[in-house]
Each structure stands twice: as C-alpha cells, then as structure tokens.
Amino acid sequence: MWSNKQQNQLERILNHPGLRFRKVSKYKYLLYYKGRQWYLWPRSGRYQKISSNGAVSAIFMGELSDFYHRYLTEELDLPENFGKTWSKDDEEVLYDMIELACTCRQMAEELKRHPASVATKLAKYLDNESLQNQLTEDMYDVPVRELIDWKT
C-alpha cells in the first residue's frame, strides 16, 4: 500500500539538492548523489548500492526516511549491514559467537549490525521473545550465554 507518508518521503529524496535520478521502471529508481548510486524501490523501502565498478550490493530494507537521513543528509551513522537480510553465514557467525560467550555488542560489531538487530535475531532463533526485552542497551555488554539457558 502506497501511503502519503511514503509519497512525501520519495518527493523529499528526489528533490534533495544535488541528487539526480532516473526512473528505471514503474517501481524502481536509479539515484545519483555525490558520486554514489543506488537503486531504490520506494513502495517497498528496498534499495541497493551500486559501487564505482558497477557491482550491486545485497538488497537492504528500511524506511525511506532512514535512507534519506543515512545517505543524503548523512545524519545517521548506521552499521554497514543495517537493514540487510541475514545470510546463513551471518547466522552461523552469530551461533559461534554465542558459544564463545560473546556479548550482543561484540556480535553486532562483528556482523556490522545494530545490537537491537542482533537481539531480535537471537530472540527469533532461540524462540524466546522475552530475550528481546531482556537485551536492552544496558545488557548489550553481558555475554548472551549468561542470559539464556545455553547448552554447550
């Protein structure tokens, strides 16, 4: 569903000073800004970064306002993999780090994600929704294994 908020955010992005764009298809835009390029699907909030050699990144998901503030105004300093789908390799690293008694913050740094994203993934993996509530910012430096009934 295309909301007025999404439409307004798209207009804000497309009218940002110095940004050039081309509509590639009905739902896809190619954006150019300060020597950087992205494909943007505004209705779904998906985007891909295109490197200078033409390589296309994995698909990221997020709010259009997050894209705007992260890449155009550079006000948000989000981790490299923020909004990116978790790969099997990412999940394996996460599980190995639980075994090594790592903290949520250490896991987030290693995976280049936000600690809240790691907490959400851990809660889903361990089928323990209360873990997500336990892993608040003041608990990011406690080894995750201490917070759960982890069998080694």
C-alpha positions in Angstrom: 0.0 0.0 0.0 1.4 3.4 -1.0 0.8 5.9 1.8 1.0 9.7 1.7 4.0 9.4 4.1 5.9 7.3 1.6 5.0 9.6 -1.2 6.2 12.6 0.7 9.4 10.8 1.6 10.0 9.9 -2.0 9.5 13.5 -3.1 11.9 14.7 -0.3 14.5 12.3 -1.6 14.0 13.1 -5.3 14.1 16.9 -4.6 17.2 16.7 -2.4 19.8 19.3 -3.6 22.4 17.7 -5.9 20.5 14.5 -6.3 19.8 13.3 -9.9 17.6 10.4 -10.7 16.2 8.3 -13.5 13.0 6.2 -13.3 14.1 2.7 -14.5 10.7 1.1 -14.2 7.3 1.7 -12.7 8.6 1.0 -9.2 12.3 1.4 -9.5 14.6 4.5 -9.5 18.3 4.9 -10.1 19.7 7.7 -7.9 22.9 9.6 -8.3 24.4 11.7 -5.5 27.9 12.8 -4.7 29.4 10.1 -7.0 27.4 7.4 -5.4 24.5 5.4 -6.9 21.6 3.4 -5.7 18.6 1.5 -7.0 15.5 2.5 -4.9 12.1 0.8 -4.8 10.2 3.4 -2.8 7.0 1.5 -2.4 8.7 -1.4 -0.6 11.6 0.5 1.0 14.2 -1.7 -0.7 17.4 -0.3 -2.0 20.7 -1.5 -3.4 24.0 0.4 -3.5 26.0 0.3 -6.8 29.8 0.5 -6.3 32.0 2.5 -8.6 33.0 -0.6 -10.5 29.3 -1.4 -11.2 28.9 -4.2 -8.6 25.4 -4.2 -6.9 25.1 -4.8 -3.2 22.6 -7.1 -1.5 19.2 -5.6 -1.1 18.6 -3.5 2.0 15.2 -2.8 3.6 14.1 0.2 5.6 12.1 3.3 5.8 12.6 5.9 3.1 13.3 8.4 5.9 16.2 6.2 7.1 17.6 6.0 3.6 17.3 9.8 3.3 19.0 10.5 6.6 21.7 7.9 6.2 22.8 8.5 2.7 21.7 12.0 1.6 22.0 14.1 4.8 24.5 11.7 6.4 22.9 12.4 9.8 22.6 8.7 10.7 25.7 6.6 11.3 24.2 3.2 11.0 26.2 0.0 10.7 27.1 -1.3 7.3 24.7 -4.2 7.3 21.8 -2.2 8.8 18.5 -3.3 7.1 20.3 -6.1 5.2 18.8 -9.6 5.2 20.6 -12.1 7.4 22.6 -14.7 5.4 23.3 -18.2 6.5 26.9 -17.2 7.1 25.8 -14.3 9.3 23.6 -16.7 11.3 26.5 -19.2 11.7 28.8 -16.5 13.0 26.1 -15.4 15.4 25.7 -19.0 16.8 29.5 -19.5 17.0 29.7 -16.2 19.0 27.1 -17.5 21.5 29.4 -20.5 22.0 32.3 -18.2 22.6 30.4 -16.3 25.3 30.3 -13.0 23.3 28.2 -10.1 24.2 25.4 -8.7 22.0 27.6 -5.6 21.3 30.5 -7.8 20.2 28.2 -9.8 17.9 26.8 -6.6 16.4 30.3 -5.2 15.8 31.5 -8.4 14.1 28.4 -8.7 11.9 28.3 -4.9 11.2 24.8 -4.7 12.6 23.0 -2.8 15.3 22.8 -4.5 18.7 19.0 -4.3 18.6 19.0 -6.2 15.3 21.2 -8.9 16.9 18.8 -9.1 19.9 15.9 -9.5 17.6 17.6 -12.3 15.7 18.7 -14.1 18.9 15.1 -14.0 20.2 13.8 -15.4 17.0 16.5 -18.1 16.7 16.1 -19.2 20.3 12.3 -18.9 20.1 12.4 -16.7 23.2 10.5 -13.4 22.7 11.3 -12.4 26.3 15.0 -12.4 25.4 14.5 -9.4 23.1 13.1 -7.5 26.1 16.0 -8.6 28.3 18.6 -7.4 25.8 18.2 -3.7 26.3 21.0 -1.3 25.8 22.2 -1.7 29.4 22.6 -5.5 28.8 24.5 -5.3 25.5 27.8 -6.0 27.3 26.7 -9.1 29.1 27.6 -12.4 27.4 24.4 -13.6 25.8 25.1 -17.1 27.0 24.6 -15.9 30.6 21.1 -14.6 29.7 19.8 -17.8 28.2 19.7 -21.5 29.0 22.5 -22.3 26.6 23.7 -25.9 26.3 27.3 -26.3 25.1 
